[in-house]
Amino acid sequence: MRAWAVVENKAPLQCIEVDDPVPVGTEVVVDVSHCGVCHSDLHFWEGSYDMGGGQIMRLRDRGVTLPRAIGHEISGRIIAHGPDAEGIEIGEQCAVYPWIGCGDCDRCAAGDDNLCMRQQSLGVLRHGGFAERVVVPHARYLVPLNGIDPAWAATFGCSGITVLSAIKKLQPQAPDSPVLLIGAGGLGLSAIAMLKALGHDRIISADIDARKREAALDMGATQAIDSAAADAAQQVEAAAGGKLSGAIDFVNVTATAQLATAVLGKGGKLIMVGVGGGQIPLSLAGMVFLARTVQGSNTGTPQDLRDVVSLAAAGKLSRIPLHRMPKDEANRAMTLLNENQVSGRIVLTKGAGASEHALARKSADP
């Protein structure tokens, strides 16, 4: 089968041939119809993460080998399975949970594959959705779509479950309690839709890009603020009517984390999701006096994926803007994302692209 893979970090993806998967045991083979393009794919392409304080985490030091087909926002059709796979049907359209755990540890036993220390995630340590097919080790990682648009459902495996998991960590929050969302890309827009689906109606979005702020308002944010403005913190507090009890940072660089902590009141919670990199100073005594919580949030669980699909099936979840592009244009998709040209989510398809929203054509590779 073909796979659009990172063969060398920071070099254009290459279309390579890899062996067709033959499932054994409980394994399931999914023919990928759609795959979202995420900022984490860019980090994989770069091969490293900024850990702050001059420290760099290199993926090769974490067991990642190349070539690797990236892509972890996957939906597709079941085409084969091993003899021990149960509860599935050939031809069934499913969303795929990509953050595969080891299956043996206490975290996996509790259903928290995303917290497993020995993950085998699709698009990271296993070939992901930029390949034509993926191997899923067990049917519990598949959620039937039951008529949901598979292009939209593909995004649930990362952006959908990541925002749901982060919002859960903010709870309890009254429906009219203002929540700050920093970043209005695919995750930020998904979070607006998710908050509204869960009954929240005071959502403040902050982003440096005017187009993305407009997209946030279109999705239902009550106010959108330029996070790079000198008085951004004052604008957020004015919009909220005072200090906030909750914020989620989908960018998570030094400047955005400082903005979020500046506007939190006593007992406030900051949930960190983005991996932009950097660090912030924290007053240890101040954390006690203000009783604040600063918490990281790493994707979500298989149950979160089932919950997101249920919300979508019930008609409660609004769609984010989707830009469909054929998989042969994977490099162009990565370039557009790298150049901050995307509002919403690019979703790679098997066939010709049919974008729901126009994107300017770029010719350079990422």
Order of alpha helices (4+ residues) and beta strands (2+ residues): beta-beta-beta-alpha-beta-beta-beta-beta-beta-alpha-beta-beta-alpha-alpha-beta-alpha-beta-alpha-beta-alpha-beta-alpha-beta-alpha-beta-alpha-beta-alpha-beta
